[in-house]
């Protein structure tokens, strides 16, 4: 698999006092932004059924999230994040069992692999950084508070690490902050994309659940479990 960062993340439902609490804990509001996310898959949802998630974010480019075997169970997710287009194309070919597409970019890959847009929505985000909990440069701790244009609000505590060996330290920070924010121990709200599919593409949502019913479900499809942000 291509190299990338490992995203360790826990989702939660923010309350009206969440931002005030983040300030009390030494959090810094880095920015408030609005962006559109568009997600792509085959008509059969071959990527999502394999717990892989392809997204194009307005102003940021492409991202492909691939599952990482979690070393510690709990209400968090671990994904390898690929953002370089050549790495994404190579990984898409591997997941979909296709031949290499040469030097072609994402436009060629979408056409050749039969990928199409399956969801698109706008998110308003407040992005926070917790210096006290993520003082180490290699393990910054961030909190995103998202409100999607279809009426769903979710927060996520996230750490990006380079090695699996860094995951336990990241989880310790995530659980510590989650506790101080008053997040229930077993709270695992769904990701925005999952809620979008459930509301607007229920057949696709049901397909994901059906495919994974007889085995441990991917981090993104078990309702109300969490997944891609």
N, C-alpha and C positions, 0 to 999 in steps of 0.2 A: 504493500500500500504506500502511496505517496506520503511524503512527510508534511506535517502541518501541526498546528497547535491543538491541544486537547482542551475542550471547553467542559468545565465542571460547573454545573448550574443547579439551582433549586428555585422553583417557582412558588409564588405565594399570592394570596389575595390582599392587596394593600387596602388600608383603611383611610379615613379622612385625616388621621393624625400621623400617617407614616412619614411624610416629609419632615414634619416637626421633630419626630423621633430621630430621624437620620441626622438632623442638625444637632440635636442633643448629644448624639454619639460621636460628634466630630466630623460628620459627613460634609462634603463639599459638592454643591450643585455645579457640575461641569458645563452642562448646556441643556436646553430644551429644543428639540428638533421635531420636524414632521417629515415622514418619508413614506413611500409606497413600496411594498414588497410584492413580488410576483413569483409564484411557485410553479415549477414545471415537472411533468412526469409523462410517462406513456399513457395511452388510453386505458391500459389495464392496471395502471398505478404500480408498475413493476418496481420503481424505486422505493416508494413509500411502503409497499408490502415487505420490502427487504430492510426497512428502517433506515433508508437513505433519503436525504432531503435536499433538493436543489432549489436555490432561491436567487433571484436577481433583485438587489436593493437599489432603489433610485439614488443615484449619486455615489454609490459605493461599489457597484459591480456585482460579480457573481460569488456565491458561496455554496459549497457542497459539504453537508454534514454526514459523516459516516460513523456508525456505531463503534464504540470501544467497549470491550468486555469489562464490566464494572468489577473492581476488586473488592469493594465494600458495598453491601446492600443498603438501601435507604431511599428516602424521598428526593433523590437527586438524579441527574443524568450526566453521562459522559459521552462526548462526541469528538471525533477528529474533524477539525475545520480546515477545508481546503479553499483557498482564495485565488491562487494562480490558475489562469485558464488552462495552460497545458496540463497541469496536474489534475484539474477537474475533468478535462476531456479524457485523459488516460484512465481515471478511476471510473468514469461513466462507462467506458468501453468494457472495463473489467466486470463491473456489476451487471451490465446488460448482455455480456457475452458477445460483444461485437468486435470486429477487427479494428485495428488502430486506424485512426482517421488522419494520420499524417500531421501536417503542420496547420491544418484548418483550426479555426477558433470556435467559439461557442455557437456562432450563427450556423456554421456548417454542421456542428455536432447536433444541434437541435433538429435540423432537417434530416440528417442521416440516421439518427437514432429514433426518429418519430416522437420527439418530445414536444409537448404542447402545454400552454398555460392552463393550470387547473384551479388557481386561486389568485386573487389580487385585491389588496386592501391597503388603506392608509392608516398609519399609526402615529400618534403623538407621544413622544417619549421625554421623560425627565431622567437624565443620566447623572448618577451620583458616584462619588469616589469616597471610600472610607480609609483615611490615612492610618488611623489607629490600628485597624484590623489588617491592612494590607501594606504596611510600611515597606516591606521588602520589595525592591524593584521588580524581582522576578515573579512575585505573586500578588499583583495588585488586586484588590477586592472592589468590585463594582456592583451597583444596584441600579437596575433600570425599571422605571415605573411606566407602563405602557397602557394607552387607551386606544383601542381600535375603532375605526369608523362605523363598525356594525354593532357597537354598544357593549364591548367586552373589555374589562380592565384586568390586568395581571401584572405582577411584579416578578423580578428575577434577581437573585443574588448569584454573581458569576465570578469565577476565577479562570484565567487562561494559563495553562502550564505547558511546558515543552516535553516533559517526561512523565511516564506513569508513576515514577517514584515520588513525584511532587503532588500526586493526587491526595494522599492522606492529609497532608498539611493544608491543602486547599479546602478539603472537606471540614477540617477542624474550624477554619475561619468561617466558612459558610454556616455551619451549625451554630457557632457561637453568636454570630450576628442575627441569624434567624430567630434564635431564642430571645435575644434582646429586643427584637422587633415584635415579639409576641406571636410569632408564627406557630400554630399548633404542630406538634411533633410529626403527625402523619398527614398533614395537609399537602396534597399534590394536585393542584388545579391544572386543567388542561392548557395546552399552548394555544395561541391565537389561531393558528392554522387548523387545529383539530376542531375548535369551536366553529370556525368558518365552514368547514366541511359538514359538520353536523347540522348546521342551520341552513346552508344553501346548496349543498351537494350530499344529501342524506344517503343516496345510493353508494357513493364513494366511501362515505364514513362507515356504512354498514359493511361494505366489502372489506375494508381494513380490519374491522372487528372479526368478521367471519373467517378471514384467512388466518388470523392469529388465535382463534378460539381454542384450538387443540394443542397449543404450545404456549410457552411464555411469550407474552406480547411484547413488541418493540416498545421502546421508551416513549414513543410518540402516539400510540394508538389506543392504549388502555384508558378508557374513560373512567374516572376523571384524572388519569395520570398526566404527567407533564411531558413536554417535548420541546421541539424547535420554537425558538422565539421569533 
